[in-house]
Amino acid sequence: MLTSLKRSLKELLIEPSCAICKRLSFSEAQRPDLCETCRHRLGLAESAINGTRPLPWHAACWYNRDMRRLILSLRRNHNINALQALCTILQRDLPQQTLLVPIPGWKEHSRANPIPDLMCGCLDRPALQLLQRCRPTVGQHRLNRKQRVSNQHNSFSLKRSSAQQLMPHGKRDQLQEEIWLVDDILTTGATVVAAQQALKASGIAVRGVLCLARTGLRVPPRDLRFKCRADNAPG
C-alpha cells in the first residue's frame, strides 16, 4: 500500500502530463505542455496566426468548438498550465520591450472574465491596467457586427492613476511601438477598437491585440499573414 501511494505521489508531482487532458505523454526531461492530440484538436501550430484588421492581431489559433470549451473552462477553473502553453505560442514573436494592457470585463468584478489578466501573467511581460469601463454594455454573443460596434462605442476610459504611473512626465510617445491589448477572443474587433480609441484619445498608441483565438473569419482575407495552414479556420 505504501509503495502504491509513493507511486501515485510521483505521478502527481514528477511525471509531466498534458496540461489539458492530463495524459502522461512526455518524458521526465520535458516540461509539462500540451500533447499532440490536444494540439491537433485545438488547431494549434508552432507559431501564432496573425493579421491586420481591425487592428494588427496575433492569436494562438482559430476559434472552434474545442477552443470554445477550453476557454469557457479556463474562465471557471483558471488552469494556468494550459493557459501558459497557449500563451507560449503568442510569446515567441513578442518583443521584450512590450507593455500589455488587458481588456477589462463588462461584468462586475466577481463575475468578470479573468482570462486577459491571467494571460498577462503567462506572457511574462509588464502589464498595466490602463483601461476601465465607463458605461454598462450587454453581452455580445447574439449581436451582429453593427450592433457590437454600437454596444462598445465609448465604453472605455483611461485610468488616470495608471496613466500617470506609466508616464509621469507625459512622454507617452516613447511607448507607441510597445503597447499590446490582451483579450481571450477576437471576433469583429468592436471591443478592442473601442479600447484602442480610448487610449488614442489620451495620446497613447496601441501596436495591436493578442488573443487566444480569432473567430469570425471563415475565409481568410488577402492581407492576413499566416503561419499555419488555412484549414485550421473554424468551420
C-alpha positions as CSV (number, residue, x, y, z in Angstrom):
1,M,0.0,0.0,0.0
2,L,2.9,2.4,0.9
3,T,4.6,1.6,-2.4
4,S,1.4,2.3,-4.3
5,L,1.0,5.6,-2.5
6,K,4.5,6.6,-3.3
7,R,4.0,5.8,-7.0
8,S,0.8,7.9,-7.1
9,L,2.6,10.8,-5.5
10,K,5.4,10.5,-8.0
11,E,3.0,10.6,-10.9
12,L,1.3,13.7,-9.5
13,L,4.5,15.6,-8.6
14,I,7.1,14.5,-11.0
15,E,5.8,12.9,-14.2
16,P,4.8,15.5,-16.8
17,S,1.4,15.3,-18.4
18,C,-0.7,17.3,-20.9
19,A,-2.0,20.4,-19.3
20,I,-5.4,19.9,-20.8
21,C,-6.2,16.1,-20.9
22,K,-3.7,15.2,-18.2
23,R,-2.5,12.2,-20.1
24,L,1.1,11.2,-19.4
25,S,2.7,11.7,-22.7
26,F,6.1,13.2,-22.0
27,S,9.4,12.1,-20.6
28,E,10.5,13.4,-17.3
29,A,13.1,15.6,-19.1
30,Q,10.4,17.6,-20.8
31,R,8.3,20.3,-19.2
32,P,4.5,19.9,-18.9
33,D,2.9,21.1,-22.1
34,L,0.1,20.0,-24.5
35,C,0.0,16.6,-26.1
36,E,-0.1,16.2,-29.9
37,T,-3.8,15.1,-29.7
38,C,-4.9,18.2,-27.9
39,R,-2.8,20.4,-30.2
40,H,-4.4,18.9,-33.2
41,R,-7.9,19.1,-31.7
42,L,-7.5,22.8,-31.0
43,G,-5.8,23.5,-34.3
44,L,-2.6,24.8,-32.7
45,A,0.6,25.5,-34.7
46,E,4.1,26.2,-33.6
47,S,3.7,29.9,-34.3
48,A,0.8,32.3,-33.9
49,I,-1.6,33.2,-36.7
50,N,-1.8,36.9,-37.3
51,G,-3.5,39.6,-39.4
52,T,-4.0,43.4,-39.7
53,R,-7.8,44.1,-39.3
54,P,-9.4,45.7,-37.5
55,L,-6.1,46.1,-35.6
56,P,-2.9,44.1,-36.0
57,W,-3.6,40.9,-34.1
58,H,-1.9,37.7,-33.1
59,A,-3.8,34.6,-32.0
60,A,-2.8,31.2,-30.7
61,C,-5.3,29.5,-33.1
62,W,-8.6,29.9,-34.9
63,Y,-11.8,29.7,-32.8
64,N,-13.5,26.3,-32.9
65,R,-15.8,24.2,-30.7
66,D,-12.9,22.6,-28.8
67,M,-11.3,26.0,-28.2
68,R,-14.6,27.4,-27.1
69,R,-15.0,24.7,-24.5
70,L,-11.4,25.2,-23.3
71,I,-11.8,29.0,-22.9
72,L,-15.1,28.5,-21.0
73,S,-13.3,26.1,-18.8
74,L,-10.4,28.5,-18.3
75,R,-12.8,31.2,-17.2
76,R,-14.0,28.9,-14.4
77,N,-11.1,26.8,-13.2
78,H,-8.1,29.1,-14.1
79,N,-5.9,26.2,-15.4
80,I,-2.6,28.2,-15.5
81,N,-0.6,25.3,-17.1
82,A,-3.0,25.1,-20.0
83,L,-3.1,28.9,-20.4
84,Q,0.7,29.1,-20.2
85,A,1.0,26.5,-23.0
86,L,-1.3,28.6,-25.2
87,C,0.5,31.9,-24.3
88,T,3.9,30.4,-25.2
89,I,2.8,30.4,-28.9
90,L,2.0,34.1,-28.6
91,Q,5.1,34.9,-26.6
92,R,7.6,33.7,-29.3
93,D,7.2,36.7,-31.5
94,L,6.6,39.2,-28.7
95,P,9.3,41.9,-28.3
96,Q,10.9,42.1,-24.8
97,Q,10.0,45.8,-24.6
98,T,6.3,45.2,-24.7
99,L,3.7,46.6,-22.3
100,L,0.5,44.6,-22.0
101,V,-2.9,46.2,-21.4
102,P,-5.7,43.7,-20.5
103,I,-9.2,44.4,-21.7
104,P,-11.4,44.9,-18.6
105,G,-14.7,42.9,-18.5
106,W,-18.1,44.4,-18.6
107,K,-19.5,42.4,-15.7
108,E,-19.0,43.2,-12.1
109,H,-15.6,42.2,-10.6
110,S,-16.8,38.9,-9.0
111,R,-18.2,37.7,-12.4
112,A,-15.7,39.4,-14.7
113,N,-13.7,37.4,-17.3
114,P,-10.3,36.6,-15.6
115,I,-8.5,35.4,-18.7
116,P,-7.0,38.7,-20.0
117,D,-5.3,39.3,-16.6
118,L,-4.2,35.7,-16.4
119,M,-2.8,35.9,-19.9
120,C,-0.7,38.9,-19.0
121,G,0.9,36.9,-16.2
122,C,1.6,34.0,-18.5
123,L,3.1,36.2,-21.3
124,D,5.9,37.3,-19.0
125,R,5.8,40.9,-19.9
126,P,5.0,44.0,-17.9
127,A,1.2,44.7,-17.7
128,L,-0.7,47.8,-16.6
129,Q,-4.4,48.3,-16.1
130,L,-4.8,51.4,-18.3
131,L,-8.5,50.9,-19.1
132,Q,-11.7,50.9,-17.2
133,R,-15.3,50.5,-18.2
134,C,-17.1,53.9,-18.2
135,R,-20.7,52.6,-19.0
136,P,-22.5,49.3,-19.0
137,T,-22.7,47.1,-22.1
138,V,-24.6,44.0,-22.9
139,G,-23.3,40.5,-23.8
140,Q,-22.4,40.3,-27.5
141,H,-22.8,36.7,-28.5
142,R,-26.2,37.4,-30.2
143,L,-25.2,40.8,-31.7
144,N,-24.2,41.4,-35.3
145,R,-21.1,43.5,-36.2
146,K,-23.0,46.8,-36.4
147,Q,-24.7,46.2,-33.0
148,R,-21.4,45.2,-31.4
149,V,-19.8,48.5,-32.6
150,S,-22.7,50.5,-31.2
151,N,-22.6,48.5,-27.9
152,Q,-18.9,49.1,-27.4
153,H,-18.7,52.7,-28.6
154,N,-17.3,55.0,-25.9
155,S,-17.5,52.2,-23.3
156,F,-13.9,52.6,-22.1
157,S,-12.0,55.4,-20.5
158,L,-8.4,55.8,-19.4
159,K,-7.4,55.1,-15.8
160,R,-5.7,58.3,-14.9
161,S,-3.8,56.9,-12.0
162,S,-2.3,54.1,-14.1
163,A,-1.5,56.5,-17.0
164,Q,0.4,58.7,-14.6
165,Q,2.3,55.7,-13.4
166,L,3.1,54.8,-17.0
167,M,4.3,58.2,-18.0
168,P,4.6,60.6,-15.1
169,H,6.1,63.3,-17.3
170,G,3.7,63.0,-20.2
171,K,6.3,61.5,-22.6
172,R,3.9,58.8,-23.9
173,D,5.3,58.9,-27.4
174,Q,8.2,56.7,-26.2
175,L,5.8,53.8,-25.8
176,Q,3.9,53.9,-29.1
177,E,5.5,50.8,-30.5
178,E,5.2,48.7,-27.4
179,I,1.6,48.6,-26.2
180,W,-0.5,45.5,-26.9
181,L,-4.1,44.9,-25.8
182,V,-4.9,41.5,-24.4
183,D,-8.2,39.6,-24.7
184,D,-9.2,36.0,-24.9
185,I,-11.3,36.0,-28.1
186,L,-11.2,38.4,-31.1
187,T,-14.4,38.4,-33.1
188,T,-15.5,41.5,-35.0
189,G,-12.9,43.6,-33.1
190,A,-15.5,46.1,-31.8
191,T,-14.3,45.8,-28.2
192,V,-10.5,46.2,-29.0
193,V,-11.2,49.1,-31.3
194,A,-13.2,50.9,-28.6
195,A,-10.3,50.2,-26.2
196,Q,-7.7,51.4,-28.7
197,Q,-9.7,54.6,-29.4
198,A,-9.9,55.4,-25.7
199,L,-6.1,55.1,-25.4
200,K,-5.6,57.1,-28.6
201,A,-7.7,59.9,-27.3
202,S,-5.3,60.2,-24.4
203,G,-2.2,60.2,-26.7
204,I,-1.3,56.5,-26.2
205,A,-0.8,54.5,-29.3
206,V,-1.6,50.8,-29.5
207,R,0.5,48.3,-31.5
208,G,-2.1,45.6,-31.7
209,V,-4.0,42.9,-29.8
210,L,-3.0,39.5,-28.5
211,C,-5.7,36.8,-28.1
212,L,-6.1,33.1,-27.6
213,A,-8.4,32.6,-30.5
214,R,-9.6,34.5,-33.6
215,T,-13.1,34.0,-34.8
216,G,-15.4,35.5,-37.4
217,L,-13.2,34.7,-40.4
218,R,-14.3,31.7,-42.3
219,V,-12.3,32.6,-45.4
220,P,-9.0,34.4,-44.6
221,P,-8.7,37.8,-46.4
222,R,-5.8,38.5,-48.6
223,D,-4.0,40.8,-46.2
224,L,-3.6,38.1,-43.5
225,R,-0.2,36.7,-43.0
226,F,-0.5,33.1,-41.8
227,K,2.0,30.9,-40.1
228,C,-0.4,27.9,-40.1
229,R,-2.5,26.3,-42.8
230,A,-5.8,27.8,-43.7
231,D,-7.6,24.5,-43.0
232,N,-7.3,25.4,-39.3
233,A,-10.1,28.0,-39.7
234,P,-13.3,27.2,-37.9
235,G,-16.0,25.5,-40.0
